[in-house]
């Protein structure tokens, strides 16, 4: 790999983010921290953290909405719903190996439930007051494979 000079790094960031990341990694491996593109590196890392938090929140909403549908429509449960519940749990478990993201999940659980409640209400046609007003599950219960949301 051709290592870019620190003057060329900002332009590389705009032109080819992957090559820029490779250059950043190479500079770190070589201990050349003075040559890092700190301005873009800060933005990139901040954006990555936001993206990861959004993903946790999105997966929580999807999982909770499917758990609500599963528990409130037992006669029309589908394999697709079950598969979505399983997939979201698995993805969340992987994401929540990070302590920061696990704490974030606990912090946004109530908000994610409110969004899931809206989604479940729209998708099922069941009145919102038929569902619990507050999330009936803890984060641990949501991730528990044994919870079948009777």
N, C-alpha and C positions, 0 to 999 in steps of 0.2 A: 504494500500500500504506500502510496506517495503521501508523506505527511505534509500537511498544509502549514504555511506560516501563520502566525497569529493575526496578521493583517488580512489574510485571505479568508479566515474562518467566518467572520460575519456574512460575507458574500456567499460562502459555501452553505451556510445555514439556510439562506433564502433559496438557493438553487437546488440543493440535494441534502435533505435532512439526514438520510442514512449515512452518506459519506461524512457529513459533519459529525454525527455520533461516533463513527469509527475513528475519526481524527481526535475527538475528545478523549476516547478510550485510550488511544495510542499515547497521547500526551500524558495522561495519568499514569499509564504503565511505565513510561520513561521518567516519571517524576518531574515533568516540565509543567508544573502547575501555574507558573507565571505566564505561560503561553495560552492558557485556556481562554475561551470566549465566555467570560463570566456573565455578561449581560444576557446572552442568549441561553446559556446554561441555566441560569436562575429561572428564566421564563419557561424553559422546557421542563425543568423539574417541577415547577409549580403546576404547569398544565398536566403533567403526568399524575400528580397527586390528586388534582381535581377530577381527572378522568377516572381514576380508580375509585374515588368516592362516589362518583355518579354511577359507575357500574354496580357497586354494592347496593346503592339505593334502588336502582332500576330492577335488579334481580330480586330484591326484597319485595318490591311492589308486585312484580309478576308472580312470585311464589305465594304471597299473601292472597292475591286475587284468586289464584287457582285453589288455594286452601278454602277460601270462602265459598267458591262455587262448588267445590267437592263436598263441603259439609252441608250446604243448603239445597243441593240438588242431587240427592243420593240416587234417584231413579234414572237420571240421565248421565251419570258418570261415564267418562270415556277413557279409553287407553291413552289418548292424547293428553288429557288433563293429568293423568297419573305420570306419564312420561315427562311432562313439563315440570311437575312438582319434583320429580327425581332429579332432572337435569339442573334445575335452579338450585336445589339443595347442594348438589355436588359442586357446582361452580362457586356457590357462596362459601362452602367449606374451604375450597382452595384459596379464595380471596381472603378469608378471615383468618388464615394462618398468620397474617400480619396483625400484630397487636393494635397498630394504629387503625387499621380498617375494621377490626373487630369492635373497638371502642366507637368508631364512627357508626357502625351498624346499630349498636345499642342506642346511640344518640338520635338516630333518624328513624327508629322503629315506629314511633307514633305517627310521624309524618308519612312514612311509607304506608302505614296501615290506612290512613285517611285517603291516600291516593288509590290504594287497592280497593277500598270500599267503594269509591266512585266508579272504578273500572268494573267491579263485580256487579254493581247496581245496574250499570248500563248494559253489560253483557247478559245478565240474567233476567232483567225486567222485574226483579224482586225489589220491593220498596226498601229504601235505605234503613228505615227503622226496624226492619226484620233482622238486621245484622247487629252484632254487638257494637256499641258506640265506641268502645275502646278495644285495642288489640287484645284478643283473648289468649294470646300465646307469648311466652318469653322468647327471646332469641334462641335459647337452647332448645326449647320445644319446637320452634320452627325448623330448626336444622335436624331434629331427631327423626331418623328414618322410620321409627316405630309410630310416629304420629300420623295417623291416617285420616285425621280431621273428621271423625265420625260425624 
